[in-house]
């Protein structure tokens, strides 16, 4: 009897393996600020595209470009700014024309009650535990540009590689104030207080999305099979294009607006 049970388990494992081989994996690299919206879009996409599993990887846009250039198996790239996408295009990682699909603006956030008495992007930041995104990360570059335009010198106690980490420092009480996107402030709910930056409205970050060129690039960047069932070949390119269409389509736009993004 024990042998029979063991055999049945082995057969079950074998059948499960076949099902896994029939499914296709679509890997999407996206800016950290898109976590909520893209998680919703990916769930809808999987429902509408049986057999396709979407794997989402979130990080700072510039870091994602580094990973893709190093051979990471991304098939779709969504950036929080144009400069990161421009670099991906210049390095031949994106063969087509990227699409602008959303906008976002920066804001100040503080813990509830604003104990440090921050009033805005001004001298009230002096002496506070300010946390911002690192230079080169879209939210960091935009924050420094806004500060320079306002004649304010930022003196952060910490610089993070992605905007969600800035938000985390504020919600955990490790920081008095942080500069994040309005979507991050919205996602934090009543765990933060928001102080708008008027200048940010005039210069929003423009998010772009594109299919990554996987043809001819393997994990080491030297070559790839163009017909792999895991989504990295011809079938995967089709799934990647459909995902981009889902993001830029009516349902995707509704999801983005629902998470606080503006539309181009």
Residue pairs with C-beta under 8 A, 6 or more apart in sequence:
21 229
22 51
22 229
23 51
23 52
23 53
24 51
24 52
24 53
24 229
24 230
24 231
24 235
24 236
24 239
25 52
25 53
25 55
25 230
25 231
25 236
26 52
26 53
26 54
26 55
26 75
26 76
26 231
26 236
26 239
26 240
26 243
27 55
27 57
27 73
27 74
27 75
27 76
27 231
28 38
28 42
28 54
28 55
28 56
28 57
28 74
28 75
28 76
28 77
28 78
28 243
29 57
29 59
29 64
29 67
29 68
29 72
29 74
29 76
29 77
29 78
29 212
30 38
30 56
30 57
30 58
30 64
30 76
30 77
30 78
31 58
31 59
31 60
31 61
31 64
31 78
31 79
31 80
31 138
31 162
31 163
31 207
32 58
32 59
32 60
32 80
32 162
32 163
32 164
32 165
33 80
33 104
33 139
33 163
33 164
33 181
33 183
33 184
34 58
34 78
34 80
34 207
35 56
35 58
35 164
36 183
36 187
36 259
37 102
37 183
37 255
37 256
37 258
37 259
37 261
38 56
38 58
38 78
38 247
39 56
40 255
40 258
40 259
41 246
41 247
41 251
41 252
41 255
42 54
42 56
44 246
44 251
44 255
45 52
45 54
45 242
45 243
45 246
46 52
46 53
46 54
48 246
49 239
49 242
52 231
52 239
54 243
57 64
57 74
58 162
58 164
59 67
59 161
59 162
60 133
60 134
60 137
60 138
60 161
60 162
60 163
61 79
61 80
61 81
61 84
61 85
61 137
61 138
62 84
62 87
62 136
62 137
62 138
63 137
63 161
63 162
64 74
64 77
64 79
64 84
65 77
65 79
65 84
65 87
65 88
65 91
65 93
67 74
68 74
68 77
68 88
68 93
68 212
69 91
69 93
69 221
70 221
71 217
71 218
71 219
71 220
71 221
73 214
73 219
73 232
74 212
75 211
75 212
75 214
75 231
75 232
75 236
75 237
75 239
75 240
76 209
76 210
76 211
76 212
76 240
76 243
76 244
77 85
77 88
77 93
77 94
77 209
77 210
77 212
78 101
78 207
78 208
78 209
78 247
79 85
79 88
79 98
79 138
79 207
79 208
79 209
80 104
80 138
80 139
80 163
80 181
80 205
80 207
81 138
81 141
81 142
81 205
81 206
81 207
81 208
82 206
82 208
83 138
83 141
84 138
85 94
85 98
85 208
85 210
88 94
88 210
88 212
89 98
89 210
92 213
93 212
93 213
94 210
94 211
94 212
94 213
95 211
95 213
96 210
96 211
97 210
98 208
98 209
98 210
99 208
99 209
99 210
99 244
99 248
100 206
100 207
100 208
100 264
101 207
101 208
101 209
101 247
101 248
101 252
101 253
101 256
101 263
101 264
102 206
102 207
102 256
102 261
102 262
102 263
102 264
103 204
103 205
103 206
103 207
103 261
103 262
103 263
103 264
104 181
104 182
104 183
104 204
104 205
104 207
104 260
104 261
104 262
105 181
105 182
105 197
105 200
105 201
105 204
105 205
105 262
106 139
106 142
106 143
106 146
106 179
106 180
106 181
106 182
106 197
106 200
106 205
107 179
107 180
107 181
107 182
107 185
107 194
107 195
107 196
107 197
107 200
108 118
108 120
108 121
108 177
108 178
108 179
108 194
108 195
108 196
108 197
109 167
109 170
109 177
109 178
109 179
109 180
109 184
109 185
109 188
109 192
109 193
109 194
109 195
110 116
110 118
110 170
110 176
110 177
110 178
110 192
110 193
110 195
111 170
111 171
111 173
111 176
111 191
111 192
111 193
112 190
112 191
112 192
112 193
113 193
114 193
114 195
115 176
116 124
116 128
116 129
116 176
116 177
117 124
118 124
118 125
118 128
118 176
118 177
118 195
119 195
120 195
120 197
121 146
121 147
121 150
121 152
121 197
121 199
122 150
122 152
123 152
125 152
125 154
125 155
125 177
126 155
128 176
128 177
129 157
129 174
129 175
129 176
129 177
130 154
130 155
130 156
130 157
130 175
130 176
130 177
130 178
130 179
131 156
131 157
131 158
131 159
131 160
131 166
131 169
131 170
131 174
131 175
131 177
131 178
131 179
132 139
132 140
132 143
132 144
132 154
132 156
132 159
132 160
132 166
132 178
132 179
133 139
133 140
133 141
133 143
133 159
133 160
133 161
133 162
133 163
133 166
133 179
134 140
134 159
134 160
134 161
135 141
135 144
135 159
137 160
137 161
137 162
137 163
138 205
139 163
139 166
139 179
139 180
139 181
139 205
140 159
142 200
142 203
142 205
143 154
143 179
144 154
145 203
146 197
146 199
146 200
146 203
147 153
147 154
149 199
150 199
157 175
158 169
158 174
158 175
160 166
160 169
163 180
163 181
163 184
164 184
166 175
166 178
166 179
166 180
166 184
167 178
167 180
167 184
167 185
167 187
167 188
167 192
169 175
169 178
170 177
170 178
170 180
170 188
170 192
171 188
171 191
171 192
179 197
181 205
182 194
182 260
183 259
183 260
183 261
185 192
185 194
186 259
186 260
187 259
187 260
204 262
206 264
207 261
209 244
209 247
209 248
210 244
211 237
211 240
211 241
211 244
212 240
214 224
214 232
214 233
214 236
214 237
215 224
215 226
215 237
216 223
216 224
217 223
217 224
218 224
224 232
224 233
225 232
225 233
226 233
226 234
227 233
227 234
227 235
228 236
229 235
230 236
231 239
231 240
246 252
247 256
253 263
256 263
257 263
